[in-house]
Amino acid sequence: MVSATVQDRQDLKRISPDLNENTTYCKQVMGHSNDLMIRPLQCLHKWPAVMLYIDGMVDVQILNHSIMESLLHKRDLPDFSADDEHLSYLQNDVLIASDVVLVNDMDEVLNALLSGSAILLLEGSVRGLKIGAAGWEDRSVSEPISQTVVRGPMEGFNENLRTNTALIRKRIRDPHLWIEEREIGRVTKTRVAVLYLEHTVDPEVVKELQSRLDKIDIDSILESGYIEELVQDKTGTIFPTVYNSERPDTVSAALLEGRVAIIVDGTPFVLLVPALFVHFFQSPEDYYQRADISTLIRLIRYLAFFIALLAPSFYIAISTFHQEMLPTNLLISLAAQREGVPFPAFIEAILMELTYEILREAGIRIPKTVGQAVSIVGTLVIGQAAVDAGVVSAAMVIIVSITAISSYVIPENGLSISVRILRFVLMILAAAFGLYGILIVLLITVTHLCSLRSFGVSYMSPFAPFIQKDLKDTLFRVPWSRMKTRPLSTGTPNETRQSNQKTKL
C-alpha cells in the first residue's frame, strides 16, 4: 500500500518553474476551454507571475480587491534567497484573502480551479498558491417546497453545501457539532459532508457510515439520491431506510436526537441516518403545536396510511368474496351501481389507480400554468364521464379518491411511494383470495419490516424490539416536560435531554 502511494505521487504532474509550460498544460488538459482565464502580471512589480481562474466560478469583487490590489499596489519588497520564502511572504504578508493555501502539483491546481479558487503561479517556483475566491450564483434560502408547515421556520436548504451547513450551525451553536467533508465521484468530485453531535451520536453509526462512504467508487454524484442508494443497508426493499429532508429545523432536531446528517453539494435534500419507520410519520410541526393537537394529527396520519394502503383491496375483497359482511342496504346500493359495469371490481380498481398515477405524474411534469387545469379535468371530468359511461361505478371513484387524498397525508414522499407500490400487490391478492390474500400480504410485510435495519438499528423500533421509553414520541407525542430522554433506539450515549428540575413560579 505504501509503495502504491509513493508511485501515485511520482506519477503526478509537478508544477514547473516555467510559467509557459504550466499554462500550456492547463490549456491542453481543459481542451482550450474559453472560460479558463489566464492573466499574466508582474507580481508586486518584481516577480513574473500568472493568475488562473475559471470565469463565472470566482467572485469578481474578491478577485479584484482581495487579490489583485494586494499584489499590484505594494511597493516595498524584501529580497529572498529561497523560493519558499517568496510564497510564504505572499501568503502571510501580502494577500488579504481569508483562504490561501500552498499547492504542490498540477492536479491540485486543476481541482482548485474547478472548485472556484484562483491560482497564483510564480516564475521559477515549483509550488503555487490557491486563493479562495468562489463566487458562483446560488439560489437564495427560500421556503421548502416539499415539506411545508403552517407553523414553524420557513427556511429551506439550497444547493450550496456551505450555506446548508451554516443553516444548521445557526441552530446548533455547539462546538461538538462536527463536520467531516470528503470528495466522492471520480469525475464530478462532489463534496459530501457528514454532520453529527460528537457527544450525542453512537460512534458505531458514524464509523459504519464513514466506511460505506469510503467504499463508494463511482464516476459521478449528482444528487443525494446517489448516496442514499449506495449506503443503505438493504436494496431489496420498497421501504426507505434513509430519511431525507430539505428543512434545517428537521435536520437539527435529528442531530440532537443522536442521528447523523449527510449533506451533498448541489442538492437541497439532506439525508438522515439511522431512519426508523416511525420517523416517516413525524412532521416538524408536531413539535411546534401543543402535545394534544400534535397527537391527534399524528393519529390521523396513521389512519390515512392504512386507508391509502388497504382501501381499494378491502373493497375488492368484500365486493367479490365477502358480500355477507356488508349491511343489506349498502349491498343493494353497490349492486345497483355495478349493474351496468362490464368489468369486475379488480379491473375497475386497476383502471382507476393507473389513471390516477398517470394524472399524478402528468401534474408533476407539465408547466405549472396549466397544471391546475389538468388536475381539475382529470379528477372531475374524466371521473364523472367514466361513471356516466358505465365503465366504473361511483363507489369505486369514491374509494380511489379517498385513497389518493390519504396518500398525501404521509409527510415523507418516500414512504408514500412505498404505499403506492404495495397497494397494487394487495389488490392482486385480494382479487385472488379475498381477505385471506390481504392477510397474507400484511403478515409478509410486517415480517419484512421487522427484519430491516438502518445502520444497525432495527427499522421497527421502538415496537420491535419494544422500548417503552421511546413510545413517548411514536403514535402520540407527550408534552415536552415529559420527554426527558432522547430516543434510546439510536444508541445515543447521552440519554438525558433535560433535567428533572422544575421552575418554581
C-alpha positions, 0 to 999 in steps of 0.5 A: 500500500505504501509503495502504491502511494509513493508511485501515485505521487511520482506519477503526478504532474509537478508544477514547473518553474516555467510559467509557459509550460504550466499554462500550456498544460492547463490549456491542453488538459481543459481542451482550450476551454474559453472560460479558463482565464489566464492573466499574466502580471508582474507580481508586486512589480518584481516577480513574473507571475500568472493568475488562473481562474475559471470565469463565472466560478470566482467572485469578481469583487474578491478577485479584484480587491482581495487579490489583485490590489494586494499584489499590484499596489505594494511597493516595498519588497524584501529580497529572498534567497529561497523560493519558499520564502517568496510564497510564504511572504505572499501568503502571510504578508501580502494577500488579504484573502481569508483562504490561501493555501500552498499547492504542490502539483498540477492536479491540485491546481486543476481541482482548485480551479474547478472548485472556484479558487484562483491560482497564483503561479510564480516564475521559477517556483515549483509550488503555487498558491490557491486563493479562495475566491468562489463566487458562483450564483446560488439560489437564495434560502427560500421556503421548502417546497416539499415539506411545508408547515403552517407553523414553524421556520420557513427556511429551506436548504439550497444547493450550496453545501456551505450555506446548508451547513451554516443553516444548521450551525445557526441552530446548533451553536455547539462546538461538538457539532462536527463536520467531516467533508470528503470528495466522492465521484471520480469525475464530478468530485462532489463534496459530501459532508457528514454532520453529527453531535460528537457527544450525542451520536453512537460512534458505531453509526458514524464509523459504519457510515464513514466506511460505506462512504469510503467504499463508494467508487463511482464516476459521478454524484449528482444528487443525494439520491446517489448516496442514499442508494449506495449506503443503505443497508438493504436494496431489496426493499420498497421501504426507505431506510434513509430519511431525507429532508430539505428543512434545517429545523428537521435536520437539527432536531435529528442531530440532537436526537443522536442521528447523523446528517449527510449533506451533498453539494448541489442538492437541497435534500439532506439525508438522515441516518439511522431512519426508523419507520416511525420517523416517516410519520413525524412532521416538524410541526408536531413539535411546534403545536401543543402535545394534544393537537400534535397527537391527534394529527399524528393519529390521523396520519396513521389512519390515512396510511392504512386507508391509502394502503388497504382501501381499494383491496378491502373493497375488492375483497368484500365486493367479490368474496365477502358480500355477507359482511356488508349491511343489506342496504349498502349491498343493494346500493353497490349492486345497483351501481355495478349493474351496468359495469362490464368489468369486475371490481379488480379491473375497475380498481386497476383502471382507476389507480393507473389513471390516477398515477398517470394524472399524478405524474402528468401534474408533476411534469407539465408547466405549472400554468396549466397544471391546475387545469389538468388536475381539475379535468382529470379528477372531475371530468374524466371521473364523472364521464367514466361513471356516466359511461358505465365503465366504473361505478361511483363507489369505486371513484369514491374509494380511489379518491379517498385513497389518493387524498390519504396518500398525501397525508404521509409527510415523507414522499418516500414512504408514500411511494412505498404505499403506492407500490404495495397497494397494487400487490394487495389488490392482486391478492385480494382479487385472488383470495379475498381477505385471506390474500390481504392477510397474507400480504400484511403478515409478509410485510410486517415480517419484512419490516421487522427484519430491516435495519438502518445502520444497525438499528432495527427499522421497527423500533421502538415496537420491535424490539419494544422500548417503552421509553421511546413510545413517548414520541411514536403514535402520540407525542407527550408534552415536552416536560415529559420527554426527558430522554432522547430516543434510546433506539439510536444508541445515543450515549447521552440519554438525558435531554433535560433535567428533572428540575422544575421552575418554581413560579 
